[in-house]
């Protein structure tokens, strides 16, 4: 494997990693919003 092929492999890995990081970030943000909203609703009901 020459250096050019190695660089291409790393770029593909990097793109997959960036996509996975982006998905994890969005899932985390959405879950925090849902959990926070759920806690607020329960707090209002039980208040």
Beta strands, then each sheet from edge to edge (+ up, - down):
end
